[in-house]
Amino acid sequence: MSSSRRIKSPSHIKELLSGFKNAVLLTHRYADVDALASALAFRYVLNNKYGYEYVSFFCPEGVSAQALNLARRLGLEPSCMDSLKNDFSLPTSNTILIILDAGGLGQLGVFKDLLNKEYKKLLVDHHRKSDLIRLVDYVVMPRQAYSTSEIVTMMFKDMLDSKELAGLLLAGIINDTSRFRRASPMTFKASYSLARLFGYGKLLAMLTVEEELSKRLAKLKAAQRAIVAKSGDILIVVTHVGSFESDVAASLVSLGADLAVVVSPKDNETRVVVRGSGKINSDMWGRITELFVRNLEPTSHGGHFRAWVFVLGRSLSKKELPSFCKKISDFLGSALSNA
């Protein structure tokens, strides 16, 4: 598919969704709070407001522990399928595939084959440089959005009457904007709408529970292994962990890194998560992402300003990780010092 239609008007979105009776919802692997909230809100609206006959929810490799725990504390049961079983069949007619918060094709895991089905395809996302745009029929991607939860909220704000979903959507916004460090008028409009249903203070209290031990250990191990380099006034930190790579990258920025890079090998691939501080402007960020593409040749990548994920087509061994991290530190330091 060579082109997609951008949808900006809520009335056009409602007109599009009214033309189907079945939906397949799909998010990125290890769905975070933003992805899970967006999917559950979509499922609620399609079932209860549009009268869909069938709505399935797929999330590659399941839901992240943080998202799952928060949803359950809010009284929601985020049942989703994390693999396609041989005896499982999907509807073949009058069906729309809705991809939420995916970031890129590489984040769909085994479910990327769903794009080959004869469905109409809708992408709802805030990751503006996604390779999925050219593969779908319709795109909802407001330039001012910093989370998918705020997009979904503004799409359905007259239909979202569930306090529990409002709480989860608000948490999705809080998480993806780093508590509104990245935000726009749209972000605050959506948050205000949700906070009228679920109190902001109550939600913050739920979000400040002590982190699980495994996540704290991952952060400490990452700090212990870190390579720290300085290029001009930019502090670069490169490290590796087995899990919680996005949380680790965010924690390194909060500790003082201007550019945090966390390498995390998985079963058949390696994820490289990159986060930037407020010192990294848009021009510099563009150069940084180009450096990673040129030097690492990822199979896929995607994200947004100051938050990006690169996926390599093989799993790095433990022996390779130190030299791989050193390679990243070297090419970043050299390029940024010459910028």
Order of alpha helices (4+ residues) and beta strands (2+ residues): beta-alpha-beta-alpha-beta-alpha-beta-beta-beta-alpha-alpha-alpha-alpha-alpha-beta-beta-alpha-beta-beta-alpha-beta-beta-alpha
